[in-house]
Amino acid sequence: MFYKLEILSHEQSEKLKEIRNFFKNLNSVCVAYSGGVDSTLVASLAFEQLGSKAIAITGVSPALAKTLLEEAKTQARWIGIQHLEIETSELDQSSYSKNPKNRCFACKKELHKHTTFLSKKLNYKIVCDGVNLDDLDDYRPGIKAAKEAGVLSPLALFKFTKKDIRDISRALGFPWWDKPAQPCLSSRFPYGNQITNERLNMVEKAEEYIKKGSISEVRVRCHGSTARIEIPKNELQIFCKEYDFNELVNYFSNLGFNCTSLDLEGLISGKLNR
């Protein structure tokens, strides 16, 4: 049992009680686990209530940054839940690689083709994901694919907001409670821009370069051969003082970017949806 180390609001305590009872009444569950704060809370509570009858599955592809996969592994070990990795092949599908507006539908369809198959093979009755209440108000075509595959979203079902998830994770003592959101690398490309293994690798290495400094969060948006760096607006001055721009531009140029820019509006999640 993960005990509360901090006081939660009455409403949050009730939500935590409800989702614990939800998992307690399941025979077994497979969690689609990315390592983000949301799916990690689901995996944690599933394991808390079901022990070995709960497993976590991570879909691995070039769109998942290697550092995030390592974090997911570390967190799963911390929780104690069995963690499996499956190779997904969304890049082989034009419905994904051509990067249409509903790209995430193709991604989740591919992911849950594997999670549902594996869960049945291993005799785990239900697949759950980390979709929360706030996600339902965003443009998330992947949610439709998950529903079509029969995947349940307990955080959304019990009306967990993003704030609830972070507050409850912190109260339960999870070290990653304030981990920044980190969408897949494909989200760095405007719709209609082709996604390839090579271009994903360029973005991943560019972001790794920025993360070596003290910047808390970064997105390197890829517009053709142009890199547009997004960091939190309150860290722009730190960025300008800390980084050698000549070195940065040369590094990005060696990756394959012909032009590198800094977005003065700052990092805004989902900006490309605008």
C-alpha positions as CSV (number, residue, x, y, z in Angstrom):
1,M,0.0,0.0,0.0
2,F,1.3,3.5,-0.9
3,Y,0.5,5.7,2.1
4,K,-0.4,9.3,1.9
5,L,2.5,11.5,3.1
6,E,0.6,14.7,2.5
7,I,-2.9,15.9,3.0
8,L,-5.2,15.8,0.0
9,S,-8.5,17.6,-0.5
10,H,-11.6,15.7,0.4
11,E,-12.5,15.4,-3.3
12,Q,-9.0,14.1,-4.2
13,S,-9.1,11.6,-1.3
14,E,-12.5,10.3,-2.6
15,K,-11.2,9.9,-6.1
16,L,-8.2,8.0,-4.8
17,K,-10.5,5.7,-2.8
18,E,-12.7,5.1,-5.9
19,I,-9.9,4.2,-8.2
20,R,-8.3,1.9,-5.6
21,N,-11.7,0.1,-5.3
22,F,-11.9,-0.1,-9.1
23,F,-8.6,-2.0,-9.4
24,K,-9.3,-4.1,-6.3
25,N,-12.4,-5.5,-8.0
26,L,-10.6,-6.5,-11.2
27,N,-9.2,-10.0,-11.7
28,S,-6.1,-8.7,-13.5
29,V,-5.0,-5.7,-15.6
30,C,-2.5,-4.7,-18.2
31,V,-1.5,-1.1,-18.2
32,A,-0.4,0.8,-21.3
33,Y,2.5,2.5,-19.7
34,S,4.5,5.3,-21.2
35,G,6.4,6.3,-18.0
36,G,4.6,9.7,-17.9
37,V,3.0,10.8,-14.6
38,D,-0.5,9.7,-15.7
39,S,0.1,6.1,-16.8
40,T,2.6,5.7,-13.9
41,L,-0.1,6.5,-11.4
42,V,-2.4,4.0,-13.0
43,A,0.4,1.3,-13.0
44,S,1.2,2.1,-9.4
45,L,-2.3,1.8,-8.1
46,A,-3.0,-1.3,-10.2
47,F,0.1,-3.0,-8.7
48,E,-0.8,-1.8,-5.2
49,Q,-4.2,-3.5,-5.4
50,L,-3.4,-6.6,-7.6
51,G,0.3,-7.3,-7.2
52,S,1.5,-9.8,-9.8
53,K,-2.0,-9.7,-11.5
54,A,-1.0,-6.3,-12.9
55,I,1.6,-5.7,-15.6
56,A,2.8,-2.6,-17.4
57,I,3.5,-2.6,-21.1
58,T,5.5,0.0,-23.0
59,G,5.4,0.4,-26.8
60,V,8.9,1.0,-28.1
61,S,9.6,2.7,-31.4
62,P,11.9,5.5,-32.8
63,A,9.2,8.0,-31.6
64,L,10.0,7.2,-28.0
65,A,13.1,9.0,-26.7
66,K,15.6,6.6,-25.3
67,T,15.9,8.6,-22.1
68,L,12.1,8.3,-21.5
69,L,12.3,4.5,-21.9
70,E,15.0,4.4,-19.3
71,E,12.9,6.5,-17.0
72,A,10.0,4.2,-17.5
73,K,12.1,1.2,-16.6
74,T,13.4,2.9,-13.5
75,Q,10.0,3.9,-12.3
76,A,8.5,0.4,-12.9
77,R,11.3,-1.1,-10.8
78,W,10.6,1.5,-8.0
79,I,6.9,0.5,-8.0
80,G,7.7,-3.2,-8.3
81,I,5.4,-3.9,-11.2
82,Q,6.4,-6.3,-14.0
83,H,7.3,-4.3,-17.0
84,L,7.3,-5.6,-20.6
85,E,8.4,-3.8,-23.8
86,I,6.9,-4.4,-27.2
87,E,8.2,-3.2,-30.5
88,T,5.6,-1.2,-32.5
89,S,5.7,-0.5,-36.2
90,E,3.7,2.6,-36.7
91,L,6.4,4.2,-38.9
92,D,5.8,1.5,-41.5
93,Q,2.3,2.7,-42.0
94,S,1.5,5.7,-44.3
95,S,-1.4,6.6,-42.0
96,Y,1.3,7.5,-39.5
97,S,4.5,8.4,-41.4
98,K,2.6,10.9,-43.6
99,N,1.7,12.7,-40.4
100,P,-2.0,13.5,-41.0
101,K,-4.0,15.3,-38.4
102,N,-5.2,12.0,-36.9
103,R,-1.7,10.5,-36.8
104,C,-2.2,9.7,-33.1
105,F,-5.1,7.4,-34.1
106,A,-2.8,5.2,-36.1
107,C,-0.2,5.2,-33.3
108,K,-2.7,4.1,-30.6
109,K,-4.3,1.6,-33.0
110,E,-0.9,0.0,-33.5
111,L,0.0,0.1,-29.8
112,H,-3.3,-1.5,-28.7
113,K,-3.1,-4.1,-31.3
114,H,-0.1,-5.4,-29.4
115,T,-1.3,-4.6,-25.8
116,T,-4.7,-6.3,-26.3
117,F,-3.1,-9.3,-28.0
118,L,-0.4,-9.7,-25.3
119,S,-2.8,-9.2,-22.4
120,K,-5.0,-12.0,-23.8
121,K,-2.1,-14.2,-24.4
122,L,-0.8,-13.7,-20.8
123,N,-4.4,-14.0,-19.5
124,Y,-4.7,-10.5,-18.2
125,K,-8.4,-9.5,-18.6
126,I,-8.4,-5.7,-19.1
127,V,-6.2,-3.1,-20.6
128,C,-6.1,0.4,-19.1
129,D,-4.3,3.6,-20.1
130,G,-3.4,6.9,-18.5
131,V,-6.0,9.2,-20.3
132,N,-7.3,11.7,-17.8
133,L,-10.3,14.1,-17.6
134,D,-8.3,17.1,-19.1
135,D,-7.3,15.0,-22.1
136,L,-10.9,14.6,-23.1
137,D,-11.1,18.4,-23.8
138,D,-8.0,18.3,-26.1
139,Y,-7.6,17.1,-29.6
140,R,-6.6,13.5,-29.0
141,P,-7.6,11.2,-31.9
142,G,-5.7,8.4,-30.1
143,I,-8.5,8.2,-27.5
144,K,-10.9,7.0,-30.2
145,A,-8.5,4.2,-31.2
146,A,-8.1,3.1,-27.5
147,K,-11.9,3.0,-27.1
148,E,-12.3,1.0,-30.3
149,A,-9.8,-1.5,-28.9
150,G,-11.7,-1.8,-25.6
151,V,-9.1,0.0,-23.5
152,L,-10.4,1.5,-20.3
153,S,-9.3,4.9,-18.9
154,P,-9.8,4.9,-15.1
155,L,-8.4,8.3,-14.5
156,A,-10.9,9.8,-16.9
157,L,-13.7,7.6,-15.5
158,F,-13.1,8.9,-12.0
159,K,-12.6,12.5,-13.2
160,F,-8.9,12.8,-12.3
161,T,-7.5,16.1,-13.7
162,K,-3.8,16.7,-14.4
163,K,-3.6,18.6,-11.1
164,D,-5.2,15.7,-9.2
165,I,-2.7,13.3,-10.7
166,R,0.3,15.4,-9.7
167,D,-1.1,16.2,-6.3
168,I,-1.9,12.6,-5.5
169,S,1.4,11.3,-6.9
170,R,3.2,13.7,-4.7
171,A,1.1,12.8,-1.6
172,L,1.9,9.1,-2.2
173,G,5.6,9.9,-2.3
174,F,6.3,9.2,-6.0
175,P,9.6,11.0,-6.9
176,W,8.4,11.7,-10.5
177,W,5.2,13.6,-9.4
178,D,6.5,16.8,-11.1
179,K,8.0,15.2,-14.1
180,P,7.4,17.4,-17.2
181,A,4.9,16.2,-19.8
182,Q,6.8,14.6,-22.7
183,P,4.8,13.8,-25.8
184,C,6.3,11.4,-28.4
185,L,8.9,12.8,-30.7
186,S,6.5,12.7,-33.6
187,S,4.6,15.6,-32.0
188,R,7.6,17.9,-33.1
189,F,6.5,17.8,-36.7
190,P,3.7,20.0,-38.2
191,Y,0.9,17.9,-39.7
192,G,1.7,16.9,-43.3
193,N,5.5,16.8,-42.7
194,Q,6.8,13.3,-43.3
195,I,8.0,11.5,-40.2
196,T,11.0,9.2,-40.7
197,N,13.4,7.3,-38.4
198,E,16.2,9.7,-39.4
199,R,14.2,12.9,-38.7
200,L,13.1,11.5,-35.3
201,N,16.7,10.8,-34.4
202,M,17.7,14.4,-35.4
203,V,15.1,15.8,-33.0
204,E,16.0,13.4,-30.2
205,K,19.7,14.3,-30.4
206,A,18.9,18.1,-30.6
207,E,16.7,17.9,-27.4
208,E,19.4,15.9,-25.6
209,Y,21.9,18.6,-26.4
210,I,19.6,21.3,-24.8
211,K,18.8,19.1,-21.8
212,K,22.5,18.9,-20.9
213,G,22.1,22.4,-19.5
214,S,19.8,23.7,-16.7
215,I,16.7,24.1,-18.9
216,S,13.8,22.2,-17.3
217,E,11.9,21.3,-20.5
218,V,12.4,21.6,-24.2
219,R,10.8,20.9,-27.6
220,V,12.7,21.1,-30.8
221,R,10.0,21.6,-33.5
222,C,11.1,20.4,-36.9
223,H,9.9,22.5,-39.9
224,G,11.5,20.9,-42.9
225,S,15.2,21.5,-42.3
226,T,14.6,24.3,-39.8
227,A,14.8,23.6,-36.0
228,R,12.6,25.8,-33.7
229,I,13.6,25.6,-30.1
230,E,10.8,26.0,-27.5
231,I,11.7,26.3,-23.8
232,P,9.7,27.7,-20.9
233,K,9.4,31.5,-21.3
234,N,10.8,32.2,-17.9
235,E,14.0,30.4,-18.8
236,L,14.7,32.3,-22.0
237,Q,17.3,34.6,-20.4
238,I,19.0,31.6,-18.7
239,F,19.2,29.9,-22.1
240,C,20.8,33.0,-23.7
241,K,23.4,33.2,-21.0
242,E,24.1,29.6,-20.6
243,Y,24.5,28.4,-24.2
244,D,27.1,29.2,-26.8
245,F,25.0,29.9,-29.8
246,N,27.8,29.3,-32.3
247,E,28.4,25.9,-30.8
248,L,24.7,25.1,-30.7
249,V,24.1,26.1,-34.3
250,N,27.1,24.1,-35.4
251,Y,25.8,21.0,-33.5
252,F,22.3,21.4,-35.0
253,S,23.9,21.9,-38.5
254,N,25.8,18.6,-38.1
255,L,22.5,16.9,-37.3
256,G,21.1,18.1,-40.5
257,F,19.3,21.4,-39.6
258,N,20.0,24.3,-42.0
259,C,18.5,26.9,-39.7
260,T,18.1,27.0,-35.9
261,S,15.7,29.5,-34.2
262,L,14.5,30.2,-30.7
263,D,10.7,30.7,-30.1
264,L,10.3,33.8,-28.1
265,E,6.7,32.8,-27.1
266,G,8.1,30.0,-25.1
267,L,7.1,26.4,-24.7
268,I,3.4,25.8,-25.2
269,S,2.2,22.2,-25.1
270,G,0.2,21.3,-28.2
271,K,1.2,24.5,-30.0
272,L,1.3,22.8,-33.4
273,N,-2.5,22.0,-33.0
274,R,-3.1,25.8,-33.4
